[in-house]
Amino acid sequence: MLPEGANPERRSNGALICFCVGAGLAALGWFFGVGAVIGAALSGGDPALVVGGVFAAIGLTVLAGLGFLLMLIGGVWILIQVIADQRGEASEKRYRDVER
């Protein structure tokens, strides 16, 4: 008996993981960024805490931007896969005809 090819559904894992990691980074960057700004504002004027809060806010803004970029890449990747799945390759038709 010949081994079957790879499961076509496994191709979508990378795109979904990329999108979800990006969403998680963006959410964490926003959440901790707001905390860093509030911490810098409520530091009582201590220069070390203000500078630390500003650097944290800048770093977390970059993190949120990276998360947004990963979400964008993952979203485009998913869209490309959906369009590619509409081509109607023989392997895709064979997969769709399988009874569950």
C-alpha positions, -999 to +999 in steps of 0.1 A: +000+000+000+013+034-009+016+060+018-008+090+014+004+125+010+004+151+037-029+163+051-038+195+033-052+211+065-017+211+080-006+238+056-027+264+074-011+259+108+018+283+101-003+311+090-027+308+119+002+306+144+018+337+129-015+356+131-022+345+167+013+352+179+011+387+164-023+393+181-008+382+214+022+404+211+001+434+201-023+429+230+006+424+255+024+455+241-007+476+245-015+463+280+021+467+293+026+499+274-004+516+291+010+504+324+044+518+316+030+552+308+008+552+339+038+542+360+059+570+345+032+595+351+026+584+387+064+581+396+064+612+416+090+630+395+118+605+402+140+609+371+152+573+371+116+560+372+105+585+345+133+574+322+127+538+328+090+542+321+097+561+289+121+534+277+096+507+286+069+525+267+091+528+236+101+492+238+066+480+242+054+502+214+079+485+192+066+451+205+031+461+196+042+472+161+059+438+156+027+421+167+007+441+142+032+433+115+030+396+123-008+398+122-007+415+088+017+388+074-004+360+089-036+376+075-022+379+040-008+344+043-042+330+052-059+349+024-034+335-001-040+300+011-078+305+007-073+317-028-049+288-036-074+263-022-100+275-047-078+264-077-092+229-075-061+207-075-068+169-078-054+164-043-078+189-029-108+174-046-098+140-033-096+154+002-130+171-001-147+139-013-137+119+018-167+111+039-164+120+076 
